[in-house]
Amino acid sequence: MKRFALSRDGIGAMPLILALVVVLAGLLLLYRNWQQEREVTKVEPGMAAWPSGSRTAPPFSLKDTNGNIYSSAQLTGKPVAINFFATWCPPCREEIPGFVEVYNKHKGKGFELIGISLDTDTRESMPGFIMNNKVDYRILFGDLDTARAYGGVAALPTTFFVGKDGEIKNIHIGYIGKDAFDKEVMKLL
């Protein structure tokens, strides 16, 4: 019994062992959650699978740059890419020329591209941003509720690829180049 007696500082060995067990248990739980999250999102670099449960794209009704309400119901039966972005985000701005090119290539086939801006302070400058970047696809002003409905968009840009059936087929987190974007759109057509 002398083994578990008080240490020189007055703290017993048993409380130290218990504290160590609690810390290790916490680290184990964090590691298991991290592993599960990695498995959910493992498809290929930049791509993420939709978490278990419904894969149907959540509905939304958002204002466009003219103040008109645009509903996701208008996208029914169409292949769609929904890109969450912000004008202050460098990778978001970098992927726009490729988006414009791919959109123009496939819009005659029914393809729709929707940009959902998560800007808050720069909404007034959006028309200038659209003109300077030659954006000819629809831009909507998003909100936290919409971002949460899409799984809590945690990084910008994030692009959701939605099939004609309204189901989310793929998710790309981060910058997506023109060729990779075109490849994903081709899968939807």
N, C-alpha and C positions, 0 to 999 in steps of 0.2 A: 504494500500500500504506500510505501514511502515514495514510489515512483511518481505518483500523481499529487504529490504535496505541492505546496506553494513554491513558485520560482523565486529567484532573488528579488524581482520587482514586485512580488506580492500577487502575481496572477497565476492561477493554477494551470496545470497542463491540460486538464479536461476542457475548460472553456476555450483554450486555444485550438484544440483538436476539433471541437464542435464548430467553431468559427471557420476553420479550414474546410470542414465538410460542407458547410452552408455555401461558402464561396465556390467550391468545386461543383456543387449541384447547380448553382446559378449559371456558372460557365457552361456546363453541359446542356442546360436548357437553351441558352443563347445559341450555342453551336448547332443544336438540333433544329431550331427555328431558322437559322441562317441556311442550313443544308436544305431544308424543305423549300425555302424561298428560291434557292438556286435551282432546284429541280423543277419548280413551277415555271421558271423563266428560261430554262435551257432549251434553245432550239438551234440557234447559230449566233455568232457575234452580232449584237444589235437587235436581235429578234427575241420576242418573248411570247410564250403561249399564254392564253387567257387562263386565269385561275379557275379551279374547278367550280362547277355550277353553270349558270346560264352563260351562253356565248352570244346571246342576242345583243346587238348594239342598243344601248339605252336611248330612249327617245329624248329629244330636246326641242325647245322653242327659244330661239335667241334672236337678238336684233342684228341686222346687217349694218353696213356702214352708212346707209341712208335712213336708219331708224325703223325700217320695216321688220316685222317679225317673220322669221323663217323657221319652218318646222321640219324636223327630220322625216315626217310623214311624206314629204315631197320627194324623198329619196327612195321610196318603196320600189322594189323591183330593179334597182340600178346597182351596178358595182360602184363602190364609193371608197375613197381614201379620206379620212378625217385626220387633219394635222393640227395638233395643239402646238402653238408657237407664241412668241412674243417678239416685238420689234427690237428690243434691247438685247436679244439673244444672238450672238454671232453665228452659231451653227444653224439656227433657224433662218437667218438671212442668207447664208451660203447655199442652202438647199433649194431656195425659191426658184432660181433660173432653171434648174433641172425639173422642178415641179411644173413650171409653166410649159416647158417643152413637151414633157410627157402628157400633160393635160391636153394640149393642143393636138397632139398625135392621136389621142384616144377618145376625145369628147364626142366625135361623130359616131362612136360605137356605143354611146350611152353612158360612158364613164363620167362620174362626178368627183370633183375634188373640193373639199370644204376645208378652209382654214379657220380654226377657232382661236382667236387672239385672247390670250390671258393677260394682256396689257391692262393696266388700270390708270396710270398717270399719263399715258401717251395716246389715248383714244382720239383726241382732237387731231393728231397728226397722221392718223391712219390713211385718209385719202391721199395725202402726199406720199406716204410710204408705198401705197398700192401703185400710184402712178410712176414713181421712181423705179420700182422693181418690175413694172409691166405685168402685174398680177391681173390675170383675167378670169380667175376662178373666184368663187364666192368666199368672202371673208365675213365671219360672224364674231360678235363680241361674246366671249365665254364668261363663265362665272364659276365660283367654287363648287356649286351644286353639280354642274355639268362635269367638271373635272373629277369630282368624287364618284359620280355615276359611272364614269369610265375607269374606275378602279383607283382613283386618287392619283391622277397624273403627277408623278413625282419628279420628272425630269423633262426639260424642254430641249429640243422638240420631241414629241411622241406622235407617231402616226399609226392609226388604226385602219386596217384593210378589211372592208365589209363587203361580203358577197351579195349577189342579187337576192338571196334568201333572207337578208338582214342579219346574218350571222357573222361575227367577227372571225375572220380567217387567220389573221396574223397581226402582230403588234411590233412596231419597230421603235426602239427607244434610242434617241440621239440622232445625229446627222445621218441622212441616207442620201447616197449619191444618185445621180440620174439613172445610171444603168440598173442599180439594185431596185430603185423605185419602179422603173419600167417593168422589170421582171415580176415584181409583186403585183402590179396592175394587170399584167398579162394573165396571171393566174386567176384574176377575178373575172376577166372577160369571157 
